[in-house]
Each structure stands twice: as structure tokens, then as C-alpha cells.
Amino acid sequence: MTVSLKPNEVVLKAGDTSQVIDQTTVEGKLIVTNQRIYFKTMKDDTARFNLEILFDNILEIIYFNRGLFSVKGLNVVTRDGMTYSFPLRKRDEFGQLINRMY
């Protein structure tokens, strides 16, 4: 798994996560750079779920806790009305970093 970075783009934080899509979980990595957010899947057969979100397109970051064991994560709401859900162990660190960028 590799991500093609744009000129002058630097990875600020990366972590293992999954993307929740219609009750389906897709394993991957969430990568925050100084220009955008990437979600890159771990397997080639799920590559259609790869995602790139520009900071200009982010409307809101929503923190969530779910379930008995308190699964923590982030919902990224974009200006086009889409919501992307990412369960993350270091939710607070990712959320603060993304909030500073947009």
C-alpha cells in the first residue's frame, strides 16, 4: 500500500482504522497530510473504497463513542453532504489535527 503524495505534501499522522460503509467495515489506514486526508484500504479487492478528502471540503468533524466497549472514532462531514465514519484509538489526536487544518 502506497500513497502518491502531491508536491510539498507531508504526512503528519497515520493510523490503522476502518471505514464504516452501510454497516460494512473496510480495513485500512487513515493518513492526514498537510493538504488532505486519505483513507487507503489494506486489500486490493476493496480499492474502490479508497478516499481522498480535501480540507476545503470538510464541513465538520464529529467525535463519537459507540457500544458497550466504547468504540471511539470520528465522523467527517463534507460540504457535499457525505459523512465518513472512522473508528480510531487516537481519535482525539486525529480530531485536533484535522480541526487545525480546515
N, C-alpha and C positions, 0 to 999 in steps of 0.2 A: 504494500500500500504506500503510494507516494502522492504528494500533492504538489502541483505545479504552482509555485509562487510567482506573483507578478513582480516587476522591477520595484526595488525598495521595500518589498514586503518582508516582515519579520514575524516569526511565530512567537507569541507572547505566552501562551499557555495551551496545553493539550492534555486530554484525559480520556480514558475509556468511558463509554456511555452506551446507551441505546436510544434509538428514536422510536417513539410510540406512534404508530400509524394505524388508526382504526382498529384498536385492540390487538394489533400485531406489533411485536418487538423486533427491531432490526439492530443487531450489534454493530458498533463502530467506534469511531473516535471523534470527539468534538475538538476542533482546533480553532483557537482565537488568534488572529494576526492583528497587525496594526491597521489593516484595511478592510477586513471582513471576517465572517465566521464560516467555517467549513464543517460539514458532517460528512465523514468518509466511512463507508461500510467496510467491514473486515473481509467479506467474501465477494468474489467477482459476480456471482449469480444474483446478488442484491444491489449491484451498482446503480440500478435505476433510482435508488433512494439517496444517492449522493446529493448533497445540498450545499449551496453557497448563498449566504445572506450578507448583503452589503449593509454597513452601519446606517446609511441614509434611509434604508428601507425598514428599519426597526422602529416600531411604534412604542412597544412596551416590553419590559421583562417582568415576569410574574414568578415569584417563588412559590413552590408547593410542597406539602407533606402529604403522603398518602399511605393508607394501610396501617395494619397493626404494628409493623416493624418500622414505621415512619420512613418510607422511601422519600428522600428529598430530591428536588430537581428544579429545573427552570422551564418555563413556557416562554417562548419567544414569539411575540405577536408582531406581525409585519403590517405595513401600511396597505397591502393588498388584501387584508382580511384573513390571512392564513395564520394558524397557530401551530408551532412546532414544540413538541414536548421532549425534554431530555432529562432522565433521571441521572443525577450526579452526586457523588460523595462529597466533592468540594464545591457544592452549589454556591455558597456564599462568596468564595473567591472568584469563581467564574462570573457570577452576577455583578459583583462590584467592578470587575474589569470591564465587562461589556457595558455597564451603565456609564462608565467614564468615557467610553469610545463614541457613543452616539449622541 
